């Protein structure tokens, strides 16, 4: 799916991370304590540290904190919000949608639209696409809350998947502005790979039963990632899709100020940069090393961590690219012009 959408502007981004930081070298139960293997993982993937939320902190808590920061630092107030979109796989409850919980906590209007989008790695682009459609259908201000706390899937740690994932929650304000440049989108799906990253238990297909718990009482989600399949998918799909959205928009790679990619793997991003002849300063990849794979939150967190000053001080043409669970991959080209952008806020 390709689309050109108008009249949309980002005016603020806020990002919140847990205080607790874990280093892969200090987790002795990983890979049976094999330090050489851990070192190979660090060198090849770029992952080193990650942030992990406390057991009583959910994704919505992090997004709530981020939204409050936006309201404190922009001219948009809770009563101005016409739509709230929560993008995450780690909501508060099976029912109701977490957007309703955030709606109540933030004190939004009864005339505000609320929706949840169960999406992870390409979730930020999904959210921007939905927000722009809402803006063009009559909404003036849309609040996006994007994040995940994948550390809640405790058995990801048992099968060595967890060390790549870091928890985060973000908030983005999108408003109507008829003087902005168009936003370009491409969104794609390869559902043949839906099981390459999956939590098999806990839904209505495989509800929890008494034999689906570990000895320590934690549930067996059967959270699994086929790293080789996901890596192969990203290497084959993402580079080509980035080239195609540049062609669709009539832009060249050299026209972009930044390529902000989902922080999934250092090698993937370096290969994309090499293929497109993108200089390293235009493709930041340090977020994953300090904070892990933050799923849909990785792109806004990269805004805050690596290019905050540029986004606040001048106009930037930015290409965003997310890819992963689904399997999905999504790209967006837009201008980001002197927005409010928070530091990474600890919670």
C-alpha positions in Angstrom: 0.0 0.0 0.0 1.3 3.4 -1.0 -0.2 6.7 0.0 0.4 10.5 -0.1 -1.3 12.3 2.8 -1.4 16.1 3.3 -2.1 18.7 6.0 -0.3 16.8 8.8 2.5 18.0 11.1 4.3 16.6 14.1 4.7 19.3 16.8 6.1 17.2 19.7 7.7 13.9 20.7 8.3 12.7 24.2 10.0 9.4 25.2 10.1 7.6 28.5 12.3 4.7 29.6 12.6 2.7 32.8 15.4 3.5 35.2 16.6 -0.1 35.5 19.4 -0.9 33.1 20.8 -4.3 32.3 24.0 -5.2 30.5 24.2 -8.4 28.6 27.6 -9.2 30.1 26.1 -9.0 33.6 23.4 -11.6 32.9 25.2 -14.8 33.7 22.3 -17.1 32.9 22.4 -16.1 29.2 24.0 -18.6 26.9 25.1 -20.6 30.0 27.5 -17.9 30.9 29.6 -18.4 27.7 31.3 -14.9 27.5 32.7 -15.6 24.0 29.3 -16.3 22.6 27.9 -13.2 24.3 30.7 -11.1 22.9 29.9 -12.4 19.4 26.2 -11.4 19.9 27.2 -7.9 21.0 29.7 -7.4 18.1 27.3 -8.7 15.4 24.0 -7.3 16.6 25.0 -4.1 18.4 23.0 -4.9 21.5 24.7 -4.3 24.9 22.4 -2.6 27.4 18.6 -2.4 27.7 16.0 -0.9 30.0 13.6 -3.1 31.9 10.4 -1.9 33.6 9.5 -2.9 37.1 6.9 -5.7 37.5 4.2 -3.2 38.3 4.9 -0.8 35.5 3.1 -1.2 32.2 3.5 0.3 28.7 0.6 2.6 29.4 2.4 4.0 32.5 5.4 4.9 30.4 3.2 6.4 27.6 1.1 8.3 30.2 4.3 10.0 31.6 5.4 10.8 28.0 2.0 12.4 27.2 2.1 14.5 30.4 5.5 15.8 29.3 4.1 16.8 25.9 1.2 18.7 27.4 3.6 20.6 29.6 5.9 21.6 26.8 3.5 22.3 23.8 0.5 24.5 23.4 -1.8 21.5 23.1 -3.9 20.6 26.2 -5.8 17.4 27.0 -9.1 19.0 26.0 -7.7 19.7 22.5 -7.1 16.0 21.7 -9.6 14.7 19.1 -8.1 11.2 18.8 -5.9 8.9 20.9 -4.1 6.0 19.3 -2.3 3.4 21.5 0.1 1.1 19.5 1.5 -1.9 21.4 1.4 -5.6 22.0 1.6 -5.2 25.7 -1.6 -3.5 26.7 -3.0 -3.4 30.2 -5.9 -5.8 29.7 -7.4 -8.2 27.1 -10.5 -5.9 27.5 -11.0 -3.0 27.4 -8.5 -1.4 25.0 -5.7 0.4 26.7 -6.5 3.6 24.8 -9.6 3.9 27.0 -7.4 3.6 30.1 -5.1 6.4 28.9 -8.1 8.5 27.9 -9.4 8.4 31.5 -6.0 9.0 33.1 -5.2 11.9 30.8 -8.7 13.5 31.2 -9.5 13.7 27.5 -12.8 14.8 26.1 -15.8 12.6 25.6 -15.7 13.5 21.9 -12.2 12.0 21.6 -11.8 8.9 19.4 -9.8 6.0 21.0 -8.3 3.0 19.3 -5.6 0.4 20.0 -3.4 -0.9 17.2 -1.7 -4.2 18.0 1.6 -3.6 16.3 5.3 -3.6 17.3 8.3 -2.9 15.1 6.6 -1.0 12.3 4.0 0.5 14.7 5.2 4.1 14.6 4.7 4.3 10.8 1.3 2.7 11.2 0.4 5.3 13.9 1.5 8.2 11.8 -0.5 6.9 8.8 -3.6 6.5 10.9 -3.1 9.9 12.5 -2.7 11.7 9.2 -5.9 10.0 7.9 -7.8 11.2 11.0 -6.4 14.7 10.6 -7.7 14.7 7.0 -11.1 13.5 8.2 -11.7 16.4 10.6 -9.5 15.9 13.7 -7.2 18.8 14.6 -5.0 17.1 17.2 -4.1 13.4 17.5 -2.1 11.9 20.3 0.0 8.8 19.5 1.1 6.6 22.3 3.6 4.0 21.0 5.6 1.5 23.0 6.1 -1.9 24.5 7.3 -3.7 27.6 8.4 -7.0 26.1 10.2 -7.8 29.3 6.8 -9.0 30.6 7.1 -12.0 28.3 9.3 -13.7 30.9 10.1 -16.8 28.9 11.8 -14.7 26.2 14.7 -14.5 28.6 14.7 -18.3 29.1 15.2 -18.8 25.3 17.7 -16.0 25.0 15.4 -13.7 23.0 15.0 -11.1 25.7 18.5 -9.5 25.7 17.6 -7.7 22.5 14.4 -6.1 23.8 14.3 -2.9 25.8 11.1 -1.3 27.3 9.9 2.2 26.4 6.8 4.3 26.0 6.5 7.4 23.8 3.9 10.1 22.9 3.7 12.1 19.7 1.4 15.0 18.9 0.2 15.3 15.3 -1.9 18.3 14.3 -3.6 19.7 11.2 -1.5 22.2 9.2 -2.4 23.0 5.6 1.0 24.5 4.9 3.1 21.4 5.3 4.8 19.2 2.8 3.0 15.9 2.0 3.7 12.7 3.9 4.6 9.6 1.8 3.9 6.1 3.1 4.5 2.5 2.0 3.1 -0.3 4.2 3.6 -4.0 3.4 2.8 -7.4 4.8 4.3 -10.9 4.4 2.0 -13.0 6.6 3.7 -16.2 5.6 6.2 -15.3 8.3 3.7 -14.5 11.0 5.2 -17.2 13.3 8.8 -16.0 13.0 8.1 -13.8 16.1 5.2 -15.1 18.2 3.8 -15.6 21.7 1.7 -18.8 21.3 0.0 -19.0 24.6 -2.3 -16.6 26.5 -4.7 -15.6 23.7 -8.0 -17.2 22.8 -6.3 -19.7 20.4 -4.3 -21.2 23.3 -5.7 -19.9 26.6 -3.6 -20.5 29.7 -4.2 -23.8 31.5 -2.7 -25.1 34.8 0.2 -26.8 33.0 1.3 -23.6 31.3 3.3 -22.2 34.2 6.9 -22.5 35.2 8.0 -23.6 38.7 8.4 -20.0 39.7 4.8 -19.3 38.8 5.5 -17.2 35.7 3.3 -18.0 32.6 4.6 -20.0 29.6 3.8 -17.5 26.9 5.9 -19.6 24.5 7.4 -16.4 23.2 9.7 -17.3 20.4 11.7 -15.5 17.8 13.3 -17.2 14.8 16.2 -14.8 14.6 17.6 -16.2 11.3 14.2 -15.8 9.6 13.7 -12.3 10.9 17.2 -11.3 9.9 16.8 -12.8 6.4 13.4 -11.0 6.0 14.9 -7.7 7.0 17.9 -8.0 4.7 15.7 -8.9 1.7 12.8 -6.5 2.2 13.8 -3.3 3.9 16.6 -2.0 1.6 14.4 -2.5 -1.5 11.4 -0.9 0.2 13.4 2.2 1.2 14.6 2.5 -2.4 11.0 2.2 -3.7 9.5 4.9 -1.4 12.3 7.3 -2.4 11.3 6.6 -6.0 7.6 7.0 -5.2 8.2 10.4 -3.5 10.4 11.6 -6.3 13.3 12.0 -3.8 16.9 10.9 -3.7 18.7 9.4 -0.8 20.9 12.6 -0.8 17.7 14.7 -0.2 17.1 13.1 3.2 18.6 14.7 6.3 18.1 11.5 8.3 17.2 7.9 7.8 15.8 6.9 11.2 15.4 3.1 11.1 13.9 0.7 13.6 16.8 -0.2 15.9 16.7 -4.0 15.1 20.2 -5.0 14.3 23.5 -3.1 13.7 24.4 -5.3 10.7 21.1 -4.8 8.9 21.3 -1.0 9.2 24.9 -0.8 8.2 24.2 -2.9 5.1 21.2 -0.6 4.1 23.4 2.5 4.6 26.1 0.9 2.4 23.7 -0.1 -0.4 22.1 3.4 -0.5 25.4 5.3 0.0 24.1 6.9 3.1 26.8 8.5 5.4 26.8 7.2 8.9 25.9 10.6 10.4 22.6 10.4 8.5 21.6 7.0 9.8 21.9 6.9 13.7 22.2 3.4 15.1 23.4 3.9 18.6 20.0 3.6 20.3 20.0 -0.2 20.2 23.3 -0.4 22.0 22.3 1.7 25.0 18.6 0.8 25.2 17.9 -2.3 23.2 15.3 -3.1 20.5 12.4 -0.9 21.7 10.0 -2.2 19.1 7.7 0.6 17.8 9.2 3.1 20.3 12.7 2.7 18.8 12.2 5.4 16.2 10.9 8.2 18.5 13.5 7.2 21.1 16.2 7.6 18.4 14.8 11.1 17.8 15.3 11.9 21.5 18.6 10.1 22.0 20.5 10.9 18.8 19.1 13.8 16.8 17.1 15.9 19.3 19.0 19.1 18.7 18.5 19.0 15.0 14.8 18.3 15.2 14.3 21.2 17.6 16.4 23.7 15.8 15.6 23.4 12.0 13.6 21.7 9.4 14.6 18.1 8.5 13.4 15.8 5.8 13.4 12.4 7.4 12.8 8.8 6.1 11.4 6.5 8.8 11.5 2.7 8.4 10.1 0.0 10.7 10.1 -3.7 10.2 9.4 -6.9 12.1 6.5 -8.7 13.8 3.8 -9.8 11.3 5.9 -9.9 9.2 5.5 -6.2 8.3 7.6 -3.4 7.0 6.6 0.2 6.7 8.2 3.5 5.5 7.4 7.1 5.8 8.9 10.3 4.4 8.0 13.5 6.1 9.4 16.9 7.2 10.0 17.5 10.9 10.3 21.2 11.6 11.4 22.7 14.9 9.4 20.4 17.1 9.5 19.9 20.8 11.6 16.8 21.4 12.2 15.6 25.0 15.3 14.0 26.4 14.9 10.3 27.2 12.9 10.6 30.5 13.5 8.0 33.2 10.5 6.6 35.0 
